Amino acid sequence: MKQYLLFVLTFAIVLISGCVTDEIERVSTTTTTVPLPTAEGGDTVYVSYIGKLTNGTVFDTSYEEIAKEAGIYTILRGYKPLEFTIGKEMIIPGFEEAVIGMHVGEEKTVRIPPKWAYGEWDPEKVIEVNRTQSSPRIENVSRRLFMQNIGRKPFIGMNYVAPPYHWNRTVLNFTDFVVIIRHDPGPNVTVQTIFGKAEISVDNQSLYLRVNPKVGKTIMTSEGAAKLINVTEDLITMDFNHWLVGKTLIFDLKLENITKGR
């Protein structure tokens, strides 16, 4: 994983600790003697589920009422059966394996150990990045893009403001193809980043962006979700391990429908 990340800002099914086996364990099931199509590789399946930790805490579900009762309801998601295609690695392997062989209407409770869920904690997924990032204060900008963004022809000494950061820039020189600009943010300028507000400063050569993050915050980066686990004067420690890493997960499953694969 990269050691340095740019400051940029999922939904996945989140699927518990203290398991006595390394394999997927069927806790209970309901089935029928009537022959029905069963889920197999290549099929698209629709599964209602309740995901719990070994202490009974519900951490994810496809049922709206269960989510509200558990205090995990969010208006941003739709509560409906989970749709995925078996064999395409769209979900954790233990969940997919548990669904294989189920028929429509069948219900099952399974215990999934870390090996088949989010794995064990990986120290290589913990990295440090600098609190202060720098970039050149003087920048070459395509004249074509300059004209598109500013809507005016450049001239030496021209001051303007442009996204993504709305501070002053000064045109130092230009050619038919390139505009040379200098960033002049001024004092007490801040910008919003995925870490929170960042303070901007400059010297003759560089532009500096320094963040003030909060320990415990989870952020989205170009490398995925990360939890900020430590902040020092110079460094931020980021943990990219999934928050359910190392936990055994219990799922109540119901196969609602199958679209057979070709």
ZIHULIN-V642222 format. One record per backbone hydrogen bond with DSSP energy under -0.5 kcal/mol. CO is the residue of the C=O (numbers start at 1). NH is the residue of the N-H. Records with the same first field share a line. If there is no record, write none. Layout:
CO->NH + NH
This chain:
6->8
10->12
13->15
16->248
24->26
25->27 + 111
28->109
30->107
37->104
39->101
40->43
43->45 + 86
44->259
45->84
46->256 + 257
47->82
48->254
49->62 + 63
50->252
51->59 + 60
52->250
53->56
57->53 + 59
60->51
62->64
63->67
64->68
65->69
66->70
67->71 + 72 + 73
68->71
74->77
78->80
82->47 + 84
84->45 + 86
85->88
86->42
92->95 + 96
93->97
94->98
95->99
96->100
99->102
102->39
103->106
106->255
107->30
108->253
109->27 + 28
110->112 + 251
111->25 + 113
112->249
113->116
114->117 + 119
116->94
119->246
121->123
122->125
123->126
125->127 + 240
127->238
129->236
131->133 + 211
133->209
135->207
137->183
139->141 + 181
141->179
142->146
143->147
144->148
145->149
146->150 + 151
147->151
155->158
158->171
160->169
164->166
165->162 + 167
167->162
168->184
169->160
170->172 + 182
171->157
173->180
177->143
178->175
179->141 + 181
180->172 + 173
181->139
182->170
184->168
186->189
189->200
191->198
193->196
196->193
197->212
198->191
199->210
201->208
205->137 + 138
206->203
207->135
208->201
209->133
210->199
214->217
217->228
219->226
221->224
224->221
226->219
227->229 + 239
228->216
230->237
234->131
235->232
236->129 + 238
237->229 + 230
238->127 + 240
239->227
242->245
244->247
249->112
250->52
251->110 + 253
252->50
253->108
254->48 + 256
255->105
257->46
258->260
259->44
